[in-house]
């Protein structure tokens, strides 16, 4: 009886803290006692994994928006709303939308792209208990994934289910055996290709499961097939990797750096070397490492000073919000982010008030993916390309509605804009070719795709403000050494007759005034002269081109294909036999 009474007092104490809405990111002493007998909320209806393979979304993919919980640190939350609503919807979990609106307007924050989710909560740390986005079959259906929150905060723990119901998405929860798993969002990074990073907190908090069982759960619910786990750090208390590491893209690790031998510096370095020595990126290459200094507080590092960090940032579409602390350190952080993420809008929010609670910007937001993604997986070209011929660029492109078209945009001079080259599909892989270049040319490029549902997405997402680049090294030293067609030519399609695909080739010359391209249309007509489809309608560089025509939806018979470029017109006949 006495024990039950003490537990009741502890519960009342927790409720008192909940009302104050100022729970820290770490577990309080009262919560540590409550955790020993805590029963987490369970809905057995959602306890099985998805039937189809899933892909956990990466943070830099296209987002619908962010979730925040309107509690304490309101001035920080207000700035998050101000920046984030420029890039997507801000879902605000709150108990009174009017008070939220009044506070935002008092700070001159416009009220648009905001949705108010009226539901109870325990804390601000939605990163740790919020929903994760995963896609069935890479992009067919958006799912919400949830696990047992590693804090005795029951209102927070049911937030993912509330949100899934709000947006009408399927939810899958690791809350009942054999898939029960305790986890926390700040301790998970995904690359969007099946690789995940965590500290060994994931092992410590699930002692009833071995590592293989944990890996199986993560594979079934988030599509993780390579789960990298690093040793816990001595001084970060909560062991969340977002306090000292961040994936900026599929192959770039932003890593917090201390002076030699200071604070968590030695263990961070050991963990990094473990990753580099044992794992490769999803494209089979070595991870690129960008180091960013961990700023001291009054010259002191943990455990004497606060656990200040710049890696605890959020990427929301084309904007990156980073925590800031002092101008003398912030300027370096801004420079490093801008150099590592060209084309992104890098902004900062002073986080001195919140960092003593062991969290910053990343800890108080949770990204939400779009319901109809156009997913582009592209291994960017090496910094130097040794090629005397045209340069192949390929990408895996997937979307629910199918791809209408895909193109490579490239230039040797960004001030002159980008030229486009159509990509041809072979299953889910699109391939295009940048024309042959002379030795020493630097090429800037990006990939763009449009779905049949009229959604266009680029890779990188910030293109054309941000792009990939490489330098060509080869034996071609003079532009005259590169094949330059002297006239327009439209060749006979091959094969002909065909069923159902054939290839149409043509050449584009350098024009008399030296312009290295022309606006081209290539169209298909039936025997009555009715337009069937347009294969090309864009400006193309001088060179040779080969376009595939798929007539699977047409009936047998004669068709004509016509190439137009200014005053040049040429037409040829082809036969479809089914």
C-alpha positions, 0 to 999 in steps of 0.5 A: 500500500505504501509503495502504491502511495509513493508511486501516486505521489510520483505520478502527481509530481510528473503531472505537475511538471507536465503542466509546466511544460518545461520537461528537459530532453533528459529523463528527470530523477522522478521519471527515472523512478516512474520508468521502472514500472511505466506502461507505455500506450499500446494499440495492437491494431498497428503492431504488424510491419508493412506487408511491402518493403519500405524506405525510410525517408532522409531529412534532405528529401522533399518535405511537406513540412515540420511538426513542433509542439507549442510549449516552452522556449516560445521565442525559439519556436516562433522563429522556427515557424517564421523560417519553416512556413516559407518552405512547407506546412508547420504543424503546431501541436497545441491546446489553444490555437488562439494563444499561438496565433497571438504570440506569432503575430506579436512577433510579426510572424505571418500566419500562413502554411500553419495547421493547428493540431489540438491535442494534449502533450508532455514536452517540446521534444517532438524529434524524439517521440514524433512520427517517422516517414517511410514509403512503401516500395520506395514511393507508392504510399506514405506511412507513419512509423512509431516506436516506444518513446524512451521517456514515461511521457504517455501524451507524447508517446501517442502523438504519432498515432494522432498525427497519422489519423490527422493526415490519413496515413497508415501507421505502423508501431513497434510497440508489441512483441515480437516487434516491441522496440524502445527508441528515440528520434534524436538517436537516428539518422537515415540516408534514404537508401537503407543505411541508418546511424545510432549510438549504442543507446539503442542496444542499452535500452532494449536489453531483452533483444539481441542486435540481430533482432533489433536490426530485423525490426528496423528493416521491417519498419524502416527498410534499414539493411545497414544499421551502424551503431557507435559507442556512447559518448562520455559527456552528452548524457542523452546519447543522441547522435544529433548532438554531434553528427549529421548527414547532409546528404547520402555521402556527407557526414557533418561531425562536431569537433573539439580541441584535441583530447577535450570533452567527447572529442576522442570518442567522436573521433574513434566513432568516426574512424570506426564508420570510415573503416567499416562502412561505405556510402549507399553508392559504394564510396567513402563518406566525405567528412565535414568537421565543424567546431563545437563552441565552448561556453565561457571558454568551457567545454562539457562537462563544465560548460553546456553541450553547445553544438552546431550539428543539431540543425534541421533541413527543410527543403531549401532552408537549413536552420542551425542553432547559434550561440556567440557571433565569434563562433557562429560565423565559422559555423555559417561558413562551413554550412554554406560551403558544404551545402551550396544553394541552401538558405542557411539561417540561425536561431539563438539557442543559448536558452534551450541548450542547458536542457540538452537539445537545440533546433533539431530536437524540437522539430520533426520533418514530414515527407510529401505524400507523392514524392518524386524520388531521385537517387543519383551518385554525383559524378567524381570531382574529376572525370577522365573521359574523351567521349560524352559523359553518362549521367544516370539516376534511379527515379521513382514515383507513384504516378510514373515519370513523365520526363527527366532531364540533365541540366548542365553548363560550363558557365553558370552565368549563361544558364543551363542547357537541358538534355533528355534522359532515357529510361531503362526500367527505373534508371534514367540515363543521359549524356553530357556532350564531349568536352575539351580538357580542363572544362568544369561542368555544373549539372543537376537532374530534374524529373516530372511525374505524371501527376505534374510534380517536378523535383530536382537533385539536388533539391535546391537546383539551379541555385545549388548543383553538382560539378566536376572537371573533365580531363582528357586528351582533347585540347581543341574544340575542333577535335570534338565532333561537331555536325556540319548540318541537321540530319534526321536518320531512319529509325531502327529497327524498322518495322518495329514492335513496340519500341524504336530509336530515332537519331538526329544531329544538330550542327553549330549554327553559322553565327557560332551558337552551339545549339538550336530549339528542336521539336521531334513529333510523331504523326499518324497517317492522317497527319494527326499529332500522336506525341511530342518526343522533344521540345527544347533547346539542345546543344550541337551533337548527335542524339538518339531518342527512344519511341515507345508505341505500345499504346498505338495500333499497327500501321504507318507513322511519321516522325518530323524534326523541326529546328528553325527553318529546317524540317525533315520527315521520315516514315516508320512502320509499327507491326504488332 
